[in-house]
Amino acid sequence: MSYHIKVRKAKKLNTKFIFVSGGVISSVGKGVTTASIAQLLESRGYRVAPVKMDAYLNVDAGTIRPQEHGEVFVTKDGMETDQDLGNYERFMNTDLSSSNYVTNGQLYQNIIRKERNFEYGGEDVEVAMHVPEEIIRRLEKAAAERKADFVIAEIGGTVGEYQNILFVEANRIMKYRDNRDVIHVHVGYLPTPPSIGEMKSKPVQTSVKLLISSGIQPDFLMARAEKPVDDRRKETLAWTCNIPKENIIAAPNVDTIYRVPMNFDSQKLTDKILAKFGMKPKKADGKAWKNLLNKISHINSSKKSVEIAVVGKYYETGAYKLADVYISVVEAIKHASWNNGVKANLHWISSIDIEKHGAKKVLEKFDGIVVPGGFGSRGTEGMIETIKYARENKIPYLGLCYGMQMATIEFARHVAGLKSANTTEVDDDTPHPVIHIMPDQEKKLLNREYGATMRLGGWDCVITRGTKTEAAYVASGLIKRSGRALINERHRHRFEFNNQYRDKLVKAGLVISGATPDGKLVEIVELKDHPYFVGSQFHPEFQSRPLSPHPLFNGFMKAVVRSQIRR
């Protein structure tokens, strides 16, 4: 059998491309490496488009269980993406879009669509050629949309996996076409087994050899380890991996991921990357970032801290608990704590444990409580009990999406006298559906239209004047003290506040502190006689940045600090 493969004519690009792969273990730090390089290049005055490339056949991350793949991060244009997009946005202090996220599902979906439309002109449509070409097209699209000087393409998974080989092949094709426009960064883990007490380099050597066998010689090796890699291991890796010793960059564990860019820059990584492309370095503008790191160091040394309980339902994966399912929440809490001069000690509390042991026993030592997003009935009574404890004991509370809905249910049951109030997501037969599904969403679920059908992305909201929410947004500078208080926040949900109960709940003391511009959808609720009790239907954590904490998290942390002092 012979194959006719039409090679696409090489296109001269002004954009430079950096591929990032990982080896030895998953979660090795490719996303933070990608985000750090992007941040460093942008601090030099260049425009960067980071792209996460995931090998699964899901079109997006929206239908994947959080325990399976971590947090689902939502972009402003409504794409449900991998959590690495969140790190890109936080490090770069920018908004990204659907063009910065690629999955095998998207690639195959578009290839098959084009084949059905006869866009290949009768050619055989083949995996080995057309999938890498579609990858390259997507990377060029991301470059064009951001007018990028650099595209940094992070390859999900680890080198040697069958499922991500076509992303590596796209790298090889681009390198073959224009060698000076493409380089490769490999992130490999050097373990230090406790029984041996010595850092071992052979796992990384193996992962680099697997990469080379795929046709890619890496230009840089990021040596991930508990401690900085020493000269002896650098020399071994240099000659076994065919990488100059000076291009082996130490990437040890640090107290905060935001220290990684400065660690890389201290080893002149940015200058070395620019030199690989024959580009002249520009003066760095990293003053604000350095000031943040100095502030974090000062806070850590001062030992001023607060204890925060994050009560969720997605921590458990076998015998382990993972915070990655709420990584944007975790980072948003940290941003706010640093801005208020304290360290936040986070505690992962399963709402199931609240149901088993009671809220007082589990939560009495905490200074603040956060209930993040979620779906389904499991653990909801534990969340409601948690919120009741926070309300009655005047503990600062922040509810996010499901945490806002559970707060509404708790208030309806225990303050407004609506016994058995619930969400129809949990109980279809509740006598008081204070949270219910939107009519258009109900039709979609009946038709089993699950993927990318929720209320997603950025939506406008008008804040009510005279509320704690307004004070938080004014303090951040996002709204002015007069005029229309309009904000835009990111959503991911199907169920909403039921307006049939709006008047009754407001009369009982619930404050509607934010709604859609037409007033039809409740977006934020709060309580008056409480240090801080706020719930948002949207996900404020998606727009929090280390240099500009989100107003709702910042307001929450201010209240936590004040309440701790008073106690």
C-alpha angles and dihedrals in degrees: 000000000000127000128216108212118182107208112216113240110257113255121211108233129196089202119090119220128216119188119201122199134173135220144192097018138018119249088036093145105272092137094051090044091052092046091047095051089047091051092048094049092047090049085059091056100263126129114237133194111194116198127194113209115197123190100213121108093233109114089224139352094260098098097043119103112248091233088056100052109002128244123357106228117203122212123215091257090054105259114149103221146169117285091250089076086065091056090048091053094045095049094043095039091225144109118254130193145210090286088069093063128067131177132180086243091061092046096051092041092056094042092053091046090053092046091052089050091052090242091143091060096232098313123142104261106224136186097221095055111022100044094056089045090053089050091052090048090053092049091050089049090054089049092050095047094054095032084234129193088197136027114199109198115196113202110214121228126016133304112267096040113126094219099062098042093103091061088054088047090054087054090051093049093049091047090050092051098048114004097186094056098056133059133168131225118196122199112203132177122232108198124208104205110212091224090057104032094208130106109247122212103184096089089058091045088055094049092050091050089052088052092049090050087059090057099263126116107193118230095202133028118204105206105212113195144131089264135022112285111252128230094257093059091041090057091048092049092046096059097035095046099035092236122132111252092237089059093058102096122200111233106179127170113280135192091251132015089231088073092064097084092053090047090054093045092051086062090050093245093150093053091046092052092049090048090053088059093043091246127142117241119246126213112277122240103199101131096117091048092049090049090053092052092048089051092051091050091050092049092049092050093047091057093218105152145160129207114235125187116208104197110198142145106226104066101101121090108163109302093344139080118218126198091191090090087070100030096136090051091050092050093045090054090050092049091053094045093053090047088055095046100251139101116241114221104204123209122194109220122184113221086220088066089054089054091050101042107020130251098265095055093048102035109033095100097054129103096202140011131213125188109193133197128298148144137234136023103287112112096359095123088054089053092050091049089049092052092047089053092050093048097047096042095044093240112158108259134192120186121194120201100305087027089059092048092049089049090054091050092048092050092047092051102041105027108024093042096237098143116203091016110163147145119275086231086072103026121022090187099050111138090220112040096186087164116042141164120270112249094241090049091052090057091050093052092048087056091045091243098156107144116091092341102115124098096280141178133007119350130174121249131185115217121220113241119241095032132119086246091057091049091053094051093044091051089053093051093238093118133024127239093251137035127036111342099217122171134168121220137172124255139196114172146097102208128071143188108282108238091204086076096040099100094044094050093045090051088052090056107271110139119216099212098170138024141163115280090259090051093234101112123053110225105171134025130185144165127242105211096052134088089241127337111161133154125186126197088210128064108254090177090074092066100042116114131189090240094043115029116206113265095236093051091043091051090048092051093047088055092047091054092046093048092048091053092049092051 
